């Protein structure tokens, strides 16, 4: 499983694509473990050659969808289960600015707090591995529910720029548009994520879709996954 990550340095107007991450050899832990932050930001690389999220206080748009655009959520309880696992596995590393779960894909807009955390057994776990655990463990549960086998998600995570109707990936024709000065990508992405259900024709207003943070920002639900105060400070 590979991810393409896009970083936005909050201390400047410059951002960049930082590369791809190969998670194919990561191991799913047998049980949940408490976490505490490392004293250093230094990242120990996996034995395979890959690029890690190595900086804190950066904004990332993380996105993935089902293989062949197939559904990844089949029942209401699937959305809730995915959010529950997201809270347990990713919230120690990230401040969520917005999110949206769609029938066949998901979007996270996040600000990184920690890139590596020490587990209860004194072993380190990277944010990248935590994302892999989230997707793999969710896939395992859905495969049991739907009596299916194989991967549920696409091999690559992609990001979509707010100004064009096309996927942005490393080497794509629109790669030069990513996070350029004055692109205002993070704010555009925030609104793009919430408008996904409207664009897909599932609802008429973003706040009518209950599997996104639009409800929380509209004041219609007291959701706690997103750090709304931080989002308003960084994006508006």
Backbone as CSV, one residue per row, in Angstrom:
resi,resn,N_x,N_y,N_z,CA_x,CA_y,CA_z,C_x,C_y,C_z
1,UNK,0.853,-1.194,0.000,0.000,0.000,0.000,0.884,1.238,0.000
2,UNK,0.641,2.159,-0.916,1.453,3.370,-1.013,0.587,4.603,-0.878
3,UNK,1.162,5.626,-0.246,0.482,6.903,-0.085,1.302,7.991,-0.756
4,UNK,0.635,8.975,-1.315,1.295,10.187,-1.790,0.920,11.287,-0.824
5,UNK,1.924,11.925,-0.217,1.692,12.949,0.788,2.047,14.316,0.241
6,UNK,1.292,15.324,0.660,1.483,16.702,0.253,1.621,17.535,1.512
7,UNK,2.651,18.342,1.627,2.858,19.086,2.855,2.768,20.582,2.635
8,UNK,2.244,21.262,3.633,2.068,22.705,3.587,2.695,23.280,4.844
9,UNK,3.818,23.980,4.711,4.533,24.527,5.851,3.806,25.752,6.364
10,UNK,3.331,25.696,7.589,2.549,26.793,8.145,3.392,28.020,8.427
11,UNK,4.705,27.883,8.422,5.578,29.016,8.709,5.957,29.789,7.459
12,UNK,5.503,29.321,6.289,5.845,30.019,5.049,4.735,29.803,4.046
13,UNK,4.896,30.423,2.858,3.921,30.261,1.785,4.285,29.120,0.857
14,UNK,5.364,28.416,1.162,5.857,27.406,0.247,5.509,26.018,0.754
15,UNK,5.038,25.189,-0.155,4.710,23.817,0.178,5.187,22.939,-0.952
16,UNK,5.166,21.619,-0.708,5.727,20.739,-1.721,5.178,19.334,-1.566
17,UNK,5.275,18.571,-2.662,5.022,17.148,-2.597,6.253,16.513,-1.979
18,UNK,6.066,15.679,-0.960,7.240,15.115,-0.300,7.457,13.655,-0.637
19,UNK,6.591,13.048,-1.456,6.904,11.737,-1.962,5.878,10.677,-1.651
20,UNK,6.305,9.446,-1.885,5.422,8.304,-1.748,5.890,7.421,-0.603
21,UNK,4.955,6.729,-0.025,5.241,5.897,1.127,4.791,4.480,0.841
22,UNK,5.706,3.525,0.933,5.391,2.127,0.723,5.100,1.482,2.064
23,UNK,3.845,1.039,2.249,3.436,0.434,3.509,3.189,-1.060,3.357
24,UNK,3.676,-1.651,2.290,3.328,-3.031,1.994,3.888,-4.027,2.992
25,UNK,4.947,-3.640,3.704,5.568,-4.583,4.627,5.263,-4.307,6.090
26,UNK,4.339,-3.367,6.364,4.037,-3.041,7.744,3.228,-4.159,8.392
27,UNK,3.415,-4.363,9.690,2.766,-5.435,10.418,1.666,-4.872,11.296
28,UNK,0.518,-5.502,11.288,-0.600,-5.076,12.120,-0.372,-5.559,13.537
29,UNK,-0.391,-4.671,14.543,-0.180,-5.086,15.920,-1.359,-5.912,16.415
30,UNK,-1.145,-6.715,17.441,-2.168,-7.611,17.934,-3.153,-6.933,18.857
31,UNK,-2.798,-5.788,19.435,-3.706,-5.131,20.354,-3.441,-3.646,20.394
32,UNK,-4.432,-2.877,20.881,-4.291,-1.443,21.030,-3.302,-1.148,22.146
33,UNK,-2.546,-0.062,22.003,-1.544,0.276,22.987,-1.587,1.763,23.266
34,UNK,-1.322,2.116,24.513,-1.258,3.531,24.874,-0.039,4.157,24.225
35,UNK,-0.075,5.476,24.030,1.013,6.157,23.344,1.493,7.335,24.160
36,UNK,2.762,7.693,23.966,3.302,8.920,24.530,4.291,9.488,23.530
37,UNK,4.451,10.802,23.448,5.300,11.384,22.414,6.772,11.125,22.652
38,UNK,7.498,11.015,21.535,8.950,10.927,21.615,9.519,12.267,22.050
39,UNK,10.692,12.232,22.637,11.346,13.464,23.042,12.001,14.164,21.870
40,UNK,12.199,13.430,20.775,12.861,13.998,19.606,11.990,13.797,18.386
41,UNK,12.156,14.673,17.383,11.431,14.532,16.132,12.164,13.613,15.163
42,UNK,13.308,13.113,15.578,14.112,12.292,14.683,13.351,11.025,14.313
43,UNK,13.299,10.716,13.009,12.564,9.578,12.510,13.530,8.445,12.192
44,UNK,13.259,7.248,12.694,14.021,6.069,12.328,13.338,5.425,11.142
45,UNK,14.024,5.315,10.020,13.410,4.817,8.804,13.260,3.301,8.846
46,UNK,12.211,2.839,8.183,11.968,1.424,8.038,13.077,0.828,7.198
47,UNK,13.294,-0.470,7.309,14.393,-1.107,6.589,14.221,-1.022,5.073
48,UNK,12.973,-0.866,4.584,12.789,-0.648,3.161,12.917,0.832,2.861
49,UNK,13.271,1.144,1.635,13.442,2.540,1.255,12.078,3.183,1.061
50,UNK,11.786,4.195,1.840,10.516,4.878,1.740,10.627,6.253,2.379
51,UNK,9.666,7.100,2.088,9.682,8.466,2.597,8.616,8.618,3.658
52,UNK,8.992,9.167,4.809,8.091,9.303,5.936,7.642,10.756,6.091
53,UNK,6.485,10.947,6.726,6.122,12.280,7.186,7.079,12.600,8.312
54,UNK,7.925,13.583,8.118,9.023,13.792,9.049,8.978,15.134,9.766
55,UNK,7.920,15.908,9.573,7.847,17.225,10.194,6.501,17.409,10.859
56,UNK,6.530,18.119,11.966,5.301,18.469,12.657,4.835,19.851,12.199
57,UNK,3.612,20.191,12.611,3.016,21.505,12.317,2.868,21.763,10.821
58,UNK,2.609,20.703,10.069,2.343,20.824,8.643,0.933,20.325,8.360
59,UNK,0.300,20.886,7.339,-1.033,20.466,6.939,-0.934,19.436,5.813
60,UNK,-1.694,18.357,5.938,-1.727,17.315,4.923,-3.169,17.024,4.530
61,UNK,-3.377,16.762,3.257,-4.655,16.262,2.758,-4.445,14.795,2.414
62,UNK,-5.080,13.911,3.150,-4.936,12.471,2.950,-6.234,11.934,2.365
63,UNK,-6.127,11.176,1.295,-7.303,10.736,0.550,-7.083,9.345,0.000
64,UNK,-8.090,8.503,0.106,-8.037,7.200,-0.559,-9.446,6.774,-0.920
65,UNK,-9.551,5.833,-1.848,-10.856,5.358,-2.288,-10.801,3.858,-2.520
66,UNK,-11.972,3.268,-2.726,-12.043,1.838,-2.952,-11.423,1.438,-4.275
67,UNK,-10.909,0.227,-4.315,-10.395,-0.311,-5.566,-11.473,-0.243,-6.645
68,UNK,-11.079,0.225,-7.819,-12.011,0.369,-8.941,-13.206,1.257,-8.583
69,UNK,-12.986,2.150,-7.601,-14.030,3.053,-7.123,-15.213,2.304,-6.504
70,UNK,-14.955,1.088,-6.037,-15.994,0.305,-5.381,-16.273,0.846,-3.991
71,UNK,-17.439,0.539,-3.420,-17.772,1.022,-2.071,-16.794,0.524,-1.021
72,UNK,-16.564,1.358,-0.011,-15.792,0.943,1.156,-16.655,0.982,2.413
73,UNK,-17.796,1.646,2.327,-18.760,1.682,3.425,-20.081,1.098,2.917
74,UNK,-20.615,0.116,3.642,-21.801,-0.595,3.189,-23.010,-0.367,4.101
75,UNK,-22.752,-0.056,5.358,-23.812,0.170,6.323,-23.429,1.373,7.190
76,UNK,-24.413,1.929,7.868,-24.135,3.057,8.755,-23.061,2.708,9.781
77,UNK,-23.110,1.515,10.298,-22.155,1.120,11.329,-20.722,1.080,10.803
78,UNK,-20.555,0.920,9.485,-19.205,0.919,8.912,-18.568,2.294,9.012
79,UNK,-19.325,3.341,8.724,-18.824,4.709,8.858,-18.406,4.984,10.305
80,UNK,-19.250,4.575,11.238,-18.978,4.832,12.650,-17.765,4.035,13.127
81,UNK,-17.642,2.806,12.668,-16.493,1.976,13.033,-15.198,2.587,12.513
82,UNK,-15.225,3.075,11.271,-14.034,3.692,10.677,-13.635,4.945,11.453
83,UNK,-14.607,5.757,11.830,-14.315,6.963,12.604,-13.786,6.612,13.991
84,UNK,-14.322,5.573,14.593,-13.846,5.144,15.902,-12.391,4.706,15.829
85,UNK,-12.043,3.928,14.819,-10.663,3.476,14.654,-9.753,4.649,14.317
86,UNK,-10.277,5.604,13.539,-9.499,6.797,13.214,-9.158,7.577,14.475
87,UNK,-10.134,7.722,15.347,-9.913,8.453,16.597,-8.843,7.768,17.459
88,UNK,-8.924,6.458,17.573,-7.988,5.715,18.420,-6.582,5.708,17.829
89,UNK,-6.482,5.462,16.525,-5.183,5.246,15.903,-4.481,6.531,15.452
90,UNK,-5.240,7.519,14.991,-4.614,8.692,14.373,-4.651,9.954,15.218
91,UNK,-5.666,10.090,16.067,-5.797,11.336,16.818,-4.595,11.634,17.704
92,UNK,-3.884,10.648,18.248,-2.669,10.981,19.013,-1.602,11.692,18.179
93,UNK,-1.619,11.498,16.859,-0.613,12.087,15.981,-1.083,13.390,15.329
94,UNK,-2.390,13.548,15.181,-2.924,14.574,14.294,-3.964,15.448,14.962
95,UNK,-4.043,16.692,14.505,-5.218,17.517,14.721,-6.022,17.465,13.430
96,UNK,-7.242,16.990,13.507,-8.097,16.952,12.326,-8.714,18.325,12.116
97,UNK,-8.600,18.832,10.899,-9.197,20.112,10.532,-10.540,19.910,9.840
98,UNK,-10.661,18.870,9.053,-11.939,18.493,8.450,-11.823,17.066,7.949
99,UNK,-12.986,16.460,7.723,-13.006,15.109,7.171,-14.340,14.877,6.471
100,UNK,-14.345,13.900,5.594,-15.586,13.467,4.965,-15.422,12.010,4.547
101,UNK,-16.375,11.191,4.940,-16.416,9.797,4.514,-17.522,9.656,3.483
102,UNK,-17.152,9.231,2.299,-18.103,9.027,1.204,-18.275,7.520,0.982
103,UNK,-19.317,7.114,0.269,-19.533,5.673,0.097,-18.333,4.911,-0.446
104,UNK,-17.526,5.555,-1.300,-16.391,4.814,-1.862,-15.034,5.498,-1.664
105,UNK,-14.975,6.534,-0.807,-13.672,7.149,-0.530,-13.759,8.004,0.730
106,UNK,-12.609,8.488,1.155,-12.588,9.371,2.325,-11.556,10.467,2.134
107,UNK,-11.747,11.576,2.852,-10.814,12.701,2.869,-10.516,13.080,4.312
108,UNK,-9.255,13.327,4.609,-8.847,13.936,5.872,-8.025,15.183,5.559
109,UNK,-8.298,16.299,6.230,-7.402,17.445,6.227,-6.873,17.555,7.645
110,UNK,-5.560,17.408,7.808,-4.989,17.260,9.146,-3.759,18.129,9.324
111,UNK,-3.462,18.429,10.572,-2.212,19.095,10.953,-1.463,18.140,11.868
112,UNK,-0.212,17.877,11.557,0.566,16.864,12.268,1.077,17.392,13.604
113,UNK,0.782,16.641,14.671,1.303,16.949,16.010,2.560,16.146,16.302
114,UNK,2.533,14.859,15.999,3.646,13.954,16.233,3.795,13.028,15.036
115,UNK,5.016,12.709,14.675,5.249,11.796,13.566,5.584,10.390,14.043
116,UNK,6.047,10.268,15.273,6.344,8.966,15.873,5.941,9.020,17.336
117,UNK,5.339,7.925,17.831,4.973,7.826,19.235,5.476,6.511,19.811
118,UNK,5.814,6.528,21.086,6.231,5.325,21.786,5.000,4.610,22.331
119,UNK,4.930,3.313,22.075,3.809,2.513,22.521,4.035,1.988,23.939
120,UNK,3.046,1.310,24.463,3.112,0.786,25.823,4.257,-0.204,25.996
121,UNK,4.607,-0.908,24.911,5.699,-1.879,24.974,7.059,-1.244,24.690
122,UNK,7.082,0.110,24.706,8.319,0.883,24.477,8.842,0.779,23.043
123,UNK,8.040,0.307,22.138,8.407,0.303,20.731,7.756,1.504,20.050
124,UNK,8.442,2.048,19.057,7.914,3.225,18.372,6.968,2.823,17.247
125,UNK,6.002,3.695,16.987,5.092,3.513,15.856,4.972,4.842,15.135
126,UNK,5.239,4.842,13.842,5.152,6.065,13.057,3.705,6.368,12.690
127,UNK,3.456,7.609,12.354,2.145,8.013,11.847,1.798,7.220,10.601
128,UNK,2.787,7.012,9.738,2.561,6.270,8.506,2.082,4.853,8.782
129,UNK,2.690,4.213,9.778,2.267,2.871,10.154,0.868,2.900,10.763
130,UNK,0.565,3.932,11.536,-0.773,4.048,12.132,-1.843,4.134,11.048
131,UNK,-1.550,4.873,9.965,-2.496,4.957,8.842,-2.664,3.583,8.198
132,UNK,-1.554,2.872,8.029,-1.624,1.534,7.440,-2.448,0.595,8.304
133,UNK,-2.272,0.674,9.616,-3.032,-0.171,10.533,-4.523,0.144,10.429
134,UNK,-4.844,1.434,10.347,-6.247,1.838,10.201,-6.881,1.181,8.989
135,UNK,-6.237,1.299,7.825,-6.827,0.784,6.594,-6.841,-0.740,6.554
136,UNK,-5.792,-1.347,7.071,-5.732,-2.808,7.037,-6.724,-3.439,8.008
137,UNK,-6.829,-2.889,9.189,-7.759,-3.462,10.162,-9.200,-3.229,9.733
138,UNK,-9.484,-2.064,9.126,-10.829,-1.818,8.616,-11.135,-2.774,7.468
139,UNK,-10.167,-2.968,6.585,-10.353,-3.900,5.477,-10.661,-5.301,5.987
140,UNK,-9.958,-5.724,7.019,-10.182,-7.053,7.581,-11.627,-7.185,8.074
141,UNK,-12.126,-6.165,8.763,-13.493,-6.209,9.290,-14.523,-6.238,8.157
142,UNK,-14.305,-5.423,7.122,-15.249,-5.391,5.998,-15.209,-6.703,5.225
143,UNK,-14.037,-7.282,5.061,-13.944,-8.563,4.352,-14.741,-9.647,5.065
144,UNK,-14.728,-9.628,6.400,-15.525,-10.593,7.162,-17.015,-10.292,6.985
145,UNK,-17.375,-9.025,7.095,-18.785,-8.630,6.975,-19.355,-8.968,5.604
146,UNK,-18.593,-8.638,4.556,-19.080,-8.798,3.188,-18.681,-10.125,2.559
147,UNK,-17.999,-10.957,3.328,-17.548,-12.262,2.834,-16.755,-12.110,1.537
148,UNK,-15.776,-11.211,1.612,-14.927,-10.940,0.459,-13.474,-11.141,0.846
149,UNK,-12.577,-11.074,-0.122,-11.144,-11.184,0.130,-10.417,-10.096,-0.650
150,UNK,-9.161,-9.889,-0.294,-8.333,-8.938,-1.028,-8.383,-7.543,-0.452
151,UNK,-7.663,-6.629,-1.110,-7.569,-5.255,-0.651,-8.872,-4.519,-0.904
152,UNK,-9.172,-3.591,-0.022,-10.388,-2.786,-0.141,-10.086,-1.434,-0.762
153,UNK,-8.896,-0.871,-0.438,-8.533,0.477,-0.872,-7.572,0.447,-2.052
154,UNK,-7.511,1.561,-2.764,-6.548,1.716,-3.841,-5.133,1.780,-3.293
155,UNK,-4.173,1.469,-4.139,-2.783,1.406,-3.696,-2.201,2.780,-3.394
156,UNK,-2.719,3.830,-4.049,-2.165,5.169,-3.868,-3.200,6.106,-3.272
157,UNK,-2.740,6.986,-2.399,-3.574,8.075,-1.926,-3.316,9.277,-2.816
158,UNK,-4.377,9.964,-3.231,-4.229,11.115,-4.105,-4.823,12.346,-3.452
159,UNK,-4.408,13.501,-3.917,-4.978,14.760,-3.452,-5.585,15.489,-4.628
160,UNK,-6.630,16.264,-4.341,-7.310,17.000,-5.399,-7.196,18.489,-5.123
161,UNK,-6.700,19.227,-6.109,-6.515,20.656,-5.955,-7.848,21.380,-6.071
162,UNK,-8.044,22.427,-5.263,-9.317,23.115,-5.228,-9.650,23.912,-6.474
163,UNK,-8.666,24.130,-7.353,-8.900,25.003,-8.499,-9.128,24.257,-9.801
164,UNK,-8.850,22.956,-9.832,-9.003,22.218,-11.075,-9.735,20.911,-10.796
165,UNK,-10.397,20.397,-11.798,-11.155,19.166,-11.646,-10.310,18.002,-12.146
166,UNK,-9.271,17.689,-11.407,-8.374,16.618,-11.818,-7.602,16.147,-10.601
167,UNK,-7.145,14.902,-10.626,-6.316,14.389,-9.548,-4.897,14.935,-9.684
168,UNK,-4.281,15.214,-8.538,-2.903,15.704,-8.510,-2.024,14.617,-7.922
169,UNK,-1.065,14.138,-8.687,-0.118,13.157,-8.181,1.272,13.516,-8.675
170,UNK,2.267,12.893,-8.076,3.639,13.110,-8.518,3.766,12.700,-9.976
171,UNK,4.295,13.589,-10.778,4.473,13.301,-12.187,3.268,13.605,-13.048
172,UNK,2.169,14.060,-12.449,0.975,14.364,-13.247,1.144,15.708,-13.944
173,UNK,0.266,15.987,-14.885,0.400,17.216,-15.660,0.136,18.458,-14.821
174,UNK,-0.527,18.294,-13.656,-0.833,19.439,-12.806,0.025,19.476,-11.544
175,UNK,1.095,18.694,-11.516,1.926,18.629,-10.319,2.452,19.999,-9.913
176,UNK,2.727,20.878,-10.871,3.307,22.184,-10.563,2.322,23.091,-9.822
177,UNK,1.039,22.732,-9.761,0.057,23.563,-9.082,-0.029,23.292,-7.585
178,UNK,0.614,22.231,-7.132,0.482,21.848,-5.731,1.156,22.838,-4.796
179,UNK,0.382,23.408,-3.887,0.907,24.209,-2.803,1.826,25.345,-3.241
180,UNK,1.574,25.922,-4.373,2.334,27.093,-4.760,1.900,28.284,-3.910
181,UNK,2.783,29.299,-3.754,2.389,30.491,-3.001,1.087,31.073,-3.552
182,UNK,0.219,31.521,-2.650,-1.072,32.108,-2.992,-2.060,31.112,-3.581
183,UNK,-1.722,29.813,-3.528,-2.644,28.793,-4.004,-3.831,28.661,-3.066
184,UNK,-3.601,28.939,-1.777,-4.665,28.864,-0.778,-5.250,27.456,-0.730
185,UNK,-4.379,26.473,-0.905,-4.830,25.095,-1.055,-5.578,24.591,0.170
186,UNK,-5.030,24.822,1.369,-5.643,24.239,2.564,-7.082,24.716,2.759
187,UNK,-7.318,26.015,2.565,-8.672,26.539,2.736,-9.601,25.999,1.654
188,UNK,-9.117,25.980,0.409,-9.919,25.426,-0.675,-10.232,23.950,-0.422
189,UNK,-9.239,23.229,0.099,-9.415,21.814,0.373,-10.452,21.599,1.467
190,UNK,-10.438,22.451,2.473,-11.402,22.384,3.571,-12.830,22.422,3.014
191,UNK,-13.104,23.375,2.134,-14.439,23.505,1.563,-14.731,22.384,0.564
192,UNK,-13.713,22.003,-0.201,-13.890,20.914,-1.168,-14.308,19.628,-0.465
193,UNK,-13.664,19.324,0.650,-13.975,18.107,1.395,-15.424,18.113,1.864
194,UNK,-15.865,19.234,2.429,-17.240,19.308,2.925,-18.271,19.296,1.799
195,UNK,-17.893,19.738,0.621,-18.838,19.800,-0.506,-18.908,18.504,-1.304
196,UNK,-18.092,17.526,-0.948,-18.096,16.257,-1.684,-19.482,15.628,-1.798
197,UNK,-20.246,15.506,-0.703,-21.562,14.868,-0.811,-22.541,15.661,-1.674
198,UNK,-22.406,16.986,-1.672,-23.266,17.816,-2.515,-22.921,17.597,-3.985
199,UNK,-21.642,17.609,-4.283,-21.199,17.405,-5.657,-21.608,16.035,-6.181
200,UNK,-21.641,15.056,-5.274,-22.026,13.694,-5.672,-23.532,13.512,-5.756
201,UNK,-24.290,14.540,-5.384,-25.737,14.459,-5.467,-26.382,13.675,-4.338
202,UNK,-25.650,13.472,-3.250,-26.189,12.708,-2.124,-27.042,13.566,-1.198
203,UNK,-26.709,14.857,-1.099,-27.455,15.804,-0.267,-27.474,17.155,-0.972
204,UNK,-28.290,18.061,-0.465,-28.357,19.391,-1.070,-27.457,20.393,-0.364
205,UNK,-27.102,20.107,0.900,-26.230,20.983,1.676,-25.175,20.147,2.385
206,UNK,-23.944,20.671,2.556,-22.895,19.899,3.217,-23.296,19.388,4.590
207,UNK,-24.021,20.208,5.357,-24.371,19.818,6.715,-25.454,18.740,6.763
208,UNK,-26.015,18.374,5.610,-26.996,17.292,5.574,-26.329,15.915,5.521
209,UNK,-25.029,15.889,5.284,-24.290,14.613,5.232,-23.679,14.361,6.604
210,UNK,-24.134,13.311,7.273,-23.743,13.106,8.672,-22.366,12.493,8.856
211,UNK,-21.726,12.089,7.766,-20.407,11.477,7.899,-19.288,12.433,7.491
212,UNK,-19.445,13.691,7.823,-18.393,14.675,7.618,-18.399,15.652,8.780
213,UNK,-17.395,16.495,8.830,-17.300,17.479,9.912,-18.106,18.736,9.615
214,UNK,-18.791,18.794,8.470,-19.598,19.973,8.132,-20.676,20.222,9.184
215,UNK,-21.262,19.164,9.705,-22.277,19.288,10.750,-21.728,19.995,11.982
216,UNK,-20.496,19.667,12.340,-19.881,20.252,13.531,-19.600,21.735,13.333
217,UNK,-19.074,22.094,12.175,-18.765,23.502,11.904,-20.034,24.331,11.738
218,UNK,-21.138,23.678,11.386,-22.413,24.383,11.272,-23.091,24.536,12.632
219,UNK,-22.513,23.948,13.672,-23.071,24.037,15.013,-24.264,23.134,15.237
220,UNK,-24.421,22.111,14.395,-25.557,21.209,14.500,-25.224,19.916,15.216
221,UNK,-23.957,19.731,15.568,-23.520,18.533,16.278,-22.279,18.890,17.078
222,UNK,-22.147,18.308,18.247,-20.985,18.591,19.099,-19.892,17.542,18.889
223,UNK,-19.446,17.418,17.645,-18.384,16.465,17.344,-17.054,16.923,17.916
224,UNK,-16.239,15.964,18.307,-14.949,16.286,18.942,-13.743,15.773,18.162
225,UNK,-13.953,15.156,16.995,-12.805,14.659,16.239,-11.967,15.809,15.696
226,UNK,-12.613,16.849,15.179,-11.877,17.986,14.603,-11.539,19.023,15.670
227,UNK,-10.379,19.600,15.520,-9.954,20.728,16.354,-10.421,21.999,15.648
228,UNK,-11.658,22.400,15.932,-12.239,23.526,15.212,-11.516,24.836,15.497
229,UNK,-11.068,25.007,16.718,-10.363,26.243,17.060,-9.089,26.377,16.240
230,UNK,-8.348,25.289,16.100,-7.114,25.319,15.312,-7.435,25.543,13.841
231,UNK,-8.464,24.889,13.332,-8.831,25.055,11.926,-9.165,26.509,11.624
232,UNK,-9.914,27.144,12.505,-10.287,28.539,12.287,-9.064,29.461,12.368
233,UNK,-8.117,29.086,13.230,-6.885,29.881,13.355,-6.006,29.750,12.119
234,UNK,-5.929,28.532,11.568,-5.023,28.290,10.447,-5.622,28.626,9.089
235,UNK,-6.939,28.469,8.948,-7.537,28.525,7.625,-8.376,29.766,7.354
236,UNK,-8.826,30.473,8.419,-9.777,31.566,8.192,-9.333,32.836,8.891
